[in-house]
Amino acid sequence: MSKLEWRNKTVVTEFILLGFGNGPELNYLLFLMFLTTYIMTIAGDTFIIALVVANQSLHIPTYFTLQGFSYLASLQVLLFEGILLMFLITMTGNFLIILVTTADHALHTPMYYFLKNLALIEICFTLNIVPKMLMDLLLEKKVISFSACALQLYFVIFFVTSECFLLSAMAYDRYVAICHPLHYTTRMNRRECFHMVIACWVAGIPFSAGLTGWLFSYSFCGSREIEHFFCDIAPVLDLVCSDTYLFALLVFVATVTIVLIPFILIAASYIQIIHTILQMPSSEGRHKAFFTCFAHLVVVMLFYCTTGLIHLKPRSRFLVKSRKPVALSYTVVTPMLNPIIYSLRNKEVKHALRKIFGRRQFTFVLFLHTGLLSS
């Protein structure tokens, strides 16, 4: 090759990765999802490694057996079909919520921004529990390893904590929108909403790491059978053979902080909201204001009542017997109902679905979702 030809050549010193350049409106959501997944993965893996290394001298079982619904042997297939159906509805509904609230600029408001994050939490929470439960319903030996049990409990606490705080943030959003509408745009601007969401996600890390680390640092003796369909604090604690008084006290304090305090804040917000709504002169304004809060209030009652009931009094005789049905309600039923209650009966979301999918595709999607639910 001559020197002249060489000079005419362009030397490439760097490349540009297009990545997800075809959907720039999704980049922010993808960044948040990947960052959250990365942080949780690193934190969870580091925690498990530290836990195993720190407890080599203790009696650590290599696996546990999840009893699940073994006492309903004749209904295993029926339970599998029902839970699988609810799992598919949950995934479809929450993914649709994320899609429409991201793609439609008309839904780029604080309320739908919080709703999008709630849908993401529901997806992650469901994936942490339901696939393993479905496998166990078909398998005779329902085994989970020590590290997998610890990791599952870590994410259960993480997502429950994040959802509790996020629901309180959503209540604050409705409080500002109805009680202080003139200050809404300044109080609930993009930056403040982002900080609130990040705080809700990060709030779960210290609780999940602290409680899981302490619980799995105990020695386990005797039975390896966990009387539940996933690794939760109370059934795992029943297998510990040493004194757990301090840990039980810490669990109570953490539960009050995670469940009760946000619930009190939500209740205080809705007292102010109801007071403001009753003072509105027009019945149309009262109806519209109440309608924007009704969905959130129903979701709060469903989630907090079951979660608080099962965790504030985990060792009462009644709750030990009803632990599995109550847990099933907030691990399977509530994540399925949230998209229905919140958005798929909402005119704004229906309009956004029509714009994204077109009229025919929208009719098919809505028919598929409501058809699955009715069946």
Residue, then its C-alpha position, 0 to 999 in steps of 0.5 A: m500500500s502506498k503512502l498516499e493511499w494510507r493517508n486517505k484511510t480513516v483510522v477508527t479509534e473508537f466505536i459508538l454502542l447504539g444500545f437502546g437508541n431506537g427507544p430514547e423515551l425508555n432509556y431512563l426507565l431502563f437505566l433505573m431498572f438495570l441500576t436497581t438490579y445491579i445494586m441488588t445483585i451485588a448486595g445480595d451476593t456479597f451478603i450471602i458470601a459474607l454470611v457463609v464465610a462468617n458462619q463456617s463454625l456454626h451448624i448450618p444445614t445445606y438445605f431446607t424443605l418448604q412444606g408449602f401446601s403439602y397438606l392439600a395433596s389432592l389439590q396440587v394441580l388445581l392450585f398450580e393452575g390457579i396460581l399460574l393464571m394469576f402469575l400471568i395476569t400479574m406479569t401482563g398487567n404490570f408490564l403494561i403499566i410500565l409500558v404505557t406510563t413510559a411511552d405516553h408523555a401524557l402520563h409523565t406525571p408524579m402519580y403515574y411515575f410512582l405507579k410505574n415504580l410500584a408495578l416494577i416492585e410487584i414484578c420483582f416481588t412476584l418473580n422472587i416467590v411465585p416461580k419457585m412456588l409453582m415448581d414446588l407444587l409439581l415436585e414431590k421434594k420441595v427443597i431450597s438450599f441454605s443460600a437460596c433461602a437466605l437470598q429469597l428472604y433478603f429480597v422479600i424484606f427488601f421489596v416489602t419495605s420498598e413497597c410500604f414506603l412507596l405507597s406512603a409516597m403515593a399518599y403524599d402525592r395525592y395529599v399535595a394534589i388535593c389539599h395544596p393544588l397551587h403548590y403541586t408543581t413545585r413540591m412534586n417536581r421531577r427532581e423531588c419525585f426522583h429523590m422520593v423513589i430512590a429513597c423508597w428503593v434504598a430504604g429496603i437495603p439496611f432492613s433486609a441485610g440486617l434482619t437476614g444476616w442476623l437470622f441466618s447467623y443462628s445455629f439451626c438444629g432439629s427439623r429442616e422443614i419450613e412450614h411455609f411456601f417461601c422463606d419468611i422470617a417467622p417460619v425460619l425462626d421456628l427452626v433456630c435452636s438458640d435464644t432469639y428474644l433480641f432478634a424477635l424484638l428487633v423484628f417487631v421494631a423493624t415491622v413497626t417502622i416498615v409497616l405501621i409508621p407508613f400506614i399512620l402517615i397514609a391515614a393522616s394524609y387521607i384524613q386531610i384529603i377527606h376533609t378537603i374533599l368534603q369542603m369542595p362546593s361542587s359534587e363533580g369536583r368531589h367525585k373526581a377528587f375521590f376517584t383519584c384516591f380510591a384506587h390507592l386507598v383500596v391497594v393500601m388496605l389490601f396490602y397493609c392489612t395482610t402484611g401487618l396482620i402476618h408480621l405484627k403478630p407472627r406467633s399467635r395461634f390463629l396466624v400460624k394456622s392462617r399464615k399461608p392463606v394470608a401470605l398468598s393474598y399479598t404475594v399473589v393476589t394483591p400484585m395481580l389486582n393492583p394493575i386492575i384497580y389502579s389503571l386498566r379501569n382508568k380512562e387515561v391509561k386506556h387512551a394511552l393503550r389505544k395510542i400505543f397498540g392501535r384500536r384492534q391491538f388494544t381491544f385484543v390486549l384488554f380482552l386478553h387481560t380481562g378474559l384471563l381474570s374472569s376465567 
